[in-house]
Amino acid sequence: MRKIMFAENLKELRTAKGLTQAELAALVGVDQRTVSAWENKVSEPGFEMLARLCDVFDESIDEMLT
């Protein structure tokens, strides 16, 4: 079974793209605190939001989660 690495992947992709949490939040339509919660493993996005994040980073859902 593969370990879900969403929080780590999100932070790595965001910083590689030179985005702040606030900038990413604006791109996907959430508050900066939501992005922070995702990166700190407090919460995870639903499927629709995960799809938006995949679009921003040009990644597949599988790549975002593993």
VEXGU-22024 format. One line per field, with one value per residue: residue number from 1; z, x, y of N, C-alpha, C, O in turn. Coordinates in pm, whole numbers, padded with zeros to 5 digits, always signed. Each point is the difference from the previous one (the first is absolute). Layout:
residues N
kemar <- c(NUM  ...)
n.pz <- c(Z  ...)
n.px <- c(X  ...)
n.py <- c(Y  ...)
ca.pz <- c(Z  ...)
ca.px <- c(X  ...)
ca.py <- c(Y  ...)
c.pz <- c(Z  ...)
c.px <- c(X  ...)
c.py <- c(Y  ...)
o.pz <- c(Z  ...)
o.px <- c(X  ...)
o.py <- c(Y  ...)
This chain:
residues 66
kemar <- c(1  2  3  4  5  6  7  8  9  10  11  12  13  14  15  16  17  18  19  20  21  22  23  24  25  26  27  28  29  30  31  32  33  34  35  36  37  38  39  40  41  42  43  44  45  46  47  48  49  50  51  52  53  54  55  56  57  58  59  60  61  62  63  64  65  66)
n.pz <- c(+00000  -00161  +00017  +00158  -00218  +00045  +00207  +00033  -00046  +00151  +00193  -00004  +00005  +00201  +00146  -00032  +00097  +00184  +00046  -00013  +00220  +00071  -00031  +00143  +00195  -00014  +00016  +00216  +00037  +00040  +00188  +00038  +00101  -00167  -00104  +00107  -00020  -00187  -00016  +00091  -00214  -00057  -00193  -00046  -00167  -00031  -00019  +00086  +00222  +00070  -00026  +00168  +00187  -00009  +00037  +00211  +00104  -00072  +00156  +00005  -00063  -00189  -00190  -00064  -00111  -00205)
n.px <- c(+00084  -00131  +00214  -00158  +00027  -00209  -00031  +00055  -00149  -00162  +00045  +00002  -00195  -00097  +00082  -00071  -00202  +00105  -00087  -00108  +00046  +00114  +00222  +00126  +00059  +00165  +00204  +00050  +00090  +00222  -00083  +00072  -00169  -00125  +00052  -00050  -00212  -00040  +00054  -00180  -00059  -00015  +00094  -00205  +00147  -00158  -00165  -00196  -00024  -00083  -00221  -00120  -00029  -00160  -00206  -00068  -00062  -00210  -00160  +00127  -00201  -00006  +00000  -00207  -00091  +00089)
n.py <- c(-00119  +00085  +00058  +00019  +00051  -00066  -00079  -00216  -00161  -00034  -00105  -00225  -00113  -00030  -00147  -00210  -00021  -00073  -00203  +00196  +00002  +00178  -00008  -00118  +00092  +00153  -00093  -00039  +00204  +00013  -00088  +00208  +00106  +00083  +00192  +00190  +00068  +00117  +00218  +00098  -00031  +00218  +00072  -00080  +00025  +00158  -00149  +00071  -00023  -00195  -00023  +00088  -00120  -00155  +00080  +00028  -00190  +00034  +00007  -00186  -00071  -00118  +00122  +00056  -00171  +00017)
ca.pz <- c(+00000  -00010  +00102  -00055  +00024  -00054  +00065  -00042  -00144  -00021  +00039  -00095  -00128  +00017  +00011  -00127  -00094  +00052  +00050  +00144  +00032  -00036  -00146  -00039  +00047  -00094  -00127  +00008  +00060  +00143  +00089  +00024  +00114  -00052  -00057  +00115  +00062  -00086  +00007  +00135  +00022  +00085  -00083  -00140  -00089  -00062  -00136  -00093  +00029  -00040  -00145  -00028  +00032  -00109  -00114  +00028  -00004  -00114  +00058  +00011  +00138  +00053  +00033  +00115  +00123  +00034)
ca.px <- c(-00084  +00079  -00026  -00050  +00101  -00058  +00048  +00139  +00000  -00057  +00097  +00113  -00045  -00027  +00126  +00072  -00064  +00022  -00125  -00027  -00127  -00108  -00014  -00064  -00138  -00074  -00014  -00100  -00123  -00017  +00074  +00138  +00000  -00034  +00123  +00084  -00054  +00036  +00143  +00033  -00074  -00116  -00114  +00032  -00104  -00092  +00037  -00007  +00113  +00120  +00008  +00048  +00144  +00067  +00006  +00099  +00135  +00011  +00029  -00116  -00042  +00090  +00129  -00018  -00026  +00104)
ca.py <- c(+00119  +00123  +00102  +00126  +00103  +00122  +00123  +00022  +00030  +00132  +00103  -00006  +00054  +00142  +00074  -00014  +00093  +00135  +00055  +00003  -00064  +00094  +00000  -00126  +00007  +00084  -00073  -00107  +00051  -00028  +00088  -00041  -00092  -00132  -00055  -00032  -00122  -00113  -00026  -00045  -00125  +00024  -00039  -00032  +00053  -00093  -00039  +00113  +00088  -00074  +00016  +00137  +00002  -00073  +00090  +00104  -00055  -00091  -00132  -00088  -00024  -00104  +00062  +00089  -00075  -00099)
c.pz <- c(+00000  +00108  -00068  +00044  -00043  +00059  -00046  -00147  -00027  +00032  -00098  -00134  +00009  +00005  -00129  -00104  +00046  +00052  +00152  +00024  -00042  -00151  -00049  +00040  -00096  -00132  +00005  +00074  +00144  +00079  +00020  +00115  -00042  -00059  +00113  +00068  -00083  +00016  +00138  +00043  +00098  -00073  -00140  -00087  -00048  -00145  -00097  +00020  -00038  -00152  -00039  +00026  -00108  -00123  +00019  -00020  -00117  +00046  -00003  +00147  +00065  +00041  +00122  +00132  +00041  -00016)
c.px <- c(+00089  -00042  -00049  +00094  -00052  +00062  +00142  +00007  -00052  +00101  +00117  -00038  -00021  +00130  +00081  -00055  +00014  -00125  -00002  -00129  -00116  -00022  -00066  -00147  -00086  -00024  -00111  -00127  -00025  +00079  +00142  +00007  -00035  +00123  +00095  -00046  +00032  +00146  +00043  -00080  -00116  -00128  +00050  -00113  -00094  +00043  +00002  +00118  +00131  +00019  +00048  +00150  +00080  +00013  +00107  +00142  +00025  +00046  -00126  -00038  +00091  +00134  -00011  -00009  +00111  +00139)
c.py <- c(+00125  +00099  +00128  +00111  +00137  +00126  +00034  +00040  +00141  +00110  +00005  +00062  +00151  +00080  -00007  +00098  +00146  +00068  +00004  -00078  +00089  +00002  -00127  +00002  +00082  -00073  -00105  +00041  -00039  +00104  -00053  -00099  -00143  -00067  -00040  -00129  -00123  -00037  -00052  -00122  +00015  -00043  -00033  +00054  -00111  -00025  +00118  +00096  -00066  +00011  +00139  +00010  -00072  +00087  +00107  -00053  -00095  -00139  -00084  -00014  -00104  +00059  +00092  -00078  -00095  +00054)
o.pz <- c(+00076  +00034  -00102  +00118  -00039  -00075  -00034  -00037  -00082  -00078  -00037  -00056  -00091  -00068  -00037  -00087  -00068  +00000  +00067  -00094  -00051  -00046  -00087  -00077  -00032  -00061  -00100  +00012  +00039  -00057  -00010  -00001  +00062  +00025  -00006  +00036  +00055  +00015  +00012  +00118  +00066  +00060  -00034  +00044  -00005  -00048  -00079  -00097  -00049  -00048  -00095  -00078  -00039  -00068  -00093  -00056  -00013  -00056  -00004  +00089  +00116  +00106  +00079  +00105  +00114  +00024)
o.px <- c(+00096  -00118  +00056  +00025  +00078  +00040  +00030  +00073  +00056  +00019  +00046  +00077  +00037  +00013  +00066  +00073  -00044  -00010  +00050  -00073  -00101  -00114  -00087  -00087  -00112  -00106  -00068  -00094  -00115  +00070  +00023  +00083  +00046  +00025  +00062  +00082  +00032  +00034  +00102  -00004  -00039  -00094  +00116  -00114  +00037  +00095  +00094  +00058  +00092  +00112  +00077  +00073  +00108  +00103  +00076  +00086  +00110  +00094  -00111  +00081  +00039  +00054  +00094  +00039  +00003  +00097)
o.py <- c(+00009  +00011  +00042  +00020  +00086  +00089  +00115  +00092  +00072  +00093  +00108  +00079  +00075  +00102  +00097  +00048  +00092  +00123  -00091  -00032  -00049  +00005  +00004  -00043  -00040  +00015  -00024  -00079  -00022  +00083  -00121  -00091  -00096  -00118  -00106  -00084  -00105  -00117  -00067  -00035  -00097  -00050  +00025  +00009  -00117  +00061  +00014  +00049  +00066  +00015  +00015  +00061  +00045  -00003  +00029  +00068  -00054  -00057  +00054  +00028  +00015  -00033  +00010  +00051  -00047  -00072)
